[in-house]
Structures are given as structure tokens and as C-alpha cells.
Amino acid sequence: MLYKEETPKETVLITGAGQRVGLHCAQRLVADGYQVVITCRRLRPEWEVNPLKGIEVMLADFSSEQGINAFIRVLQERAHSLRAIIHNASTWIDDDLVDGPAFQRLCMVHMQAPYMINMACASLFSADTVADIIHITDHDALNGADDHIAYLATKAGLENLTRSFAMRLAPSIKVNSIAPALIMFNDGDSEEQQAKLLARSALGLEPGPEVVYQAVKYVMNNSYITGTCVDLNGGGTLKFA
């Protein structure tokens, strides 16, 4: 009996995907037939009871140059042939708590890690197939806001990296960003806070992480899009027009 050789699965790397939107996208990519590698800072206890299926977990700390370089070395040693990198790793520090070291951590996670990984790992993409780098930024980083200034400034830096890398890596690798507004409420958000967030968009809903995955697949499936931001704002720009 002749057996058909199984086609190797394409690999997608998602940084900072241990929970919420990142983990949802990782699980949806697995369901769509991809091999998925995620990074997180620590293993979650629930994974011992319910192991992640089809997902390889790599521990990584992107808050220092040493941690970024250590991750890059391990990734290159494992020689994954990548279909896509999704830079989802993020950190949140309230402006009242932002000092010099805290601002540096924001810069490291949101800008320096994606920059260094993109520069070092472009060679890991297959030359025979389409490839993508996707930066997850923030809708408010597109225009600024009077709160969370340090966080949004570094996310805006990631938006700029999108255009620069799109020019540098074309035509072999497409580079785009996805800029979400409200996707999921945080645990502990009061009804007042939820109502305030909902009022910022024309659609007035908490869409859930699937809309981010839909944007990811749109970018990956479209062969004629690079250097572009997919702004997931639920009509927020209409509210403030």
C-alpha cells in the first residue's frame, strides 16, 4: 500500500500569547492546521491539567536586551521555518508609575524586541511561500491620548516599525499591523468603566478575541497588502469625527 507523504505544517510564532487574545489566536491557528509556537514569561498552572494542544511554548523575557537575545538564539537553534511572526507581546504601566526603568521596559517589549527579532529571524522564513510579520499595536496609538502616554508612545513606535520593515523586507515578507481598540473587558472592570468603553465606538459592543483572529487571517490571506494598519475600532473614529 502506498502512503501519501504528509505535508509539513507551516509554523506561526506568536509572542506574548499565554492568555486572552494571543492564546485565542494561537488556538484558532492550530485548528486551521498550523503548527504554533508561543512565547510567555511563565508557564500557567492550568496547562499542567489541560496541556495546550498543537502549541509549543517558549519562555521569554523581552524586558531586557539579554532576554531578547536569549530568545533569538533558542529560536534560531530550533531552526523553525516560519510562515508568520505575530508580535503580540505587550506590557502595561500606568503613567503615574512610569519612571526611567519602567519607560525602558515599555520600549523594550513594544519596540526593541520586535525590531531585534525581525532583523535576526527574517532568514527563518521560507523563500518558497508567502510570509508575514504582523505587529499588534493599539488604536489609540494612531492618534494619541491624554492618558497612558508612555504605553501609547511605544505602541506608536511599533506602528512606525511596520512601515519601515514593510519597505525593507518587500517583496518576500509582508509586514502589517493590527490596531485594536476595546476587544475584551479586563477582570474587575466596573459597570461604569464598561459603559464608558462601549460608548467610545459606534458599534458599542465588546467584540471578543475572534475579531483579532479574523484580522490576522485577512492579512495572511491577502497577497497584496503590506505596510498597512488594520484598525479594529468598532467605528470609534465616527464617534469623534
Steps between C-alpha positions, in 0.01 A plus 500: 500500500627846408476770762474864407778700664356749746570863416695666784294752694588865464618663822369825648676671792288715731677693774328568831225249434449335837150638552206695363525617136840348429406156625168510316679576173751222566225244557309614191814470287552145627141419405576637153790259459804703604775402739511780757779620727414748773712690747412592856690602810379209712311174461141507621394243762184407306714370213615211723138384524401595145813507280491725198435291191713568195672795668868511595575736788829689523579700812628847420555831677502792258554768765879496452740471207649191664159332511424588139835365379455180701164439334641567152783251556261226607264567211783488247640181653164330461503616137126545460404579145250776557182591314430802721607691810229676698645749749235499772724535808397805701536655840286759675628760744284788622650843439499571875745211540722567198855588596815459291532121538127448447506703178798298385304177556218633284749585226665159525179297478313710244784612272842351561387137521304513171786692336767251609290193424406628154861583417637169626229262383411613147718214374276247676217567256465263208598655168244283319182622668336824602609629841360749750607710794209651693539762774216524752490866600212708641228713346576793735866492391392622156398842633614519862305553821531698820545189712734199473743727314812284540319181402348659189825669398679167483209336318518788250867414456395148407259648244792684341709182496221343296551740209878487517520121506239477224738699279809309611361147467287537187422312287584177684333584834183703551499717813177644638349609829170438677389780734221384735282727709277326759512124445436349844421654834755449776414302810378744759373766257200666661170548319582869478837428339344254257233751398764768443702266276195390304401861439825565315393298194211529257426127528501514880598142572772285654590299188724233655832364370359336188501836318877520546538152358284599203734794439805273526359261241402789273857627501651154453262410216536827308800498267477872419517671838816623673589804707134535598316529833177309556323731746256297715312785665132408465429834339681696770621757250137574409419590861766769506472627143 
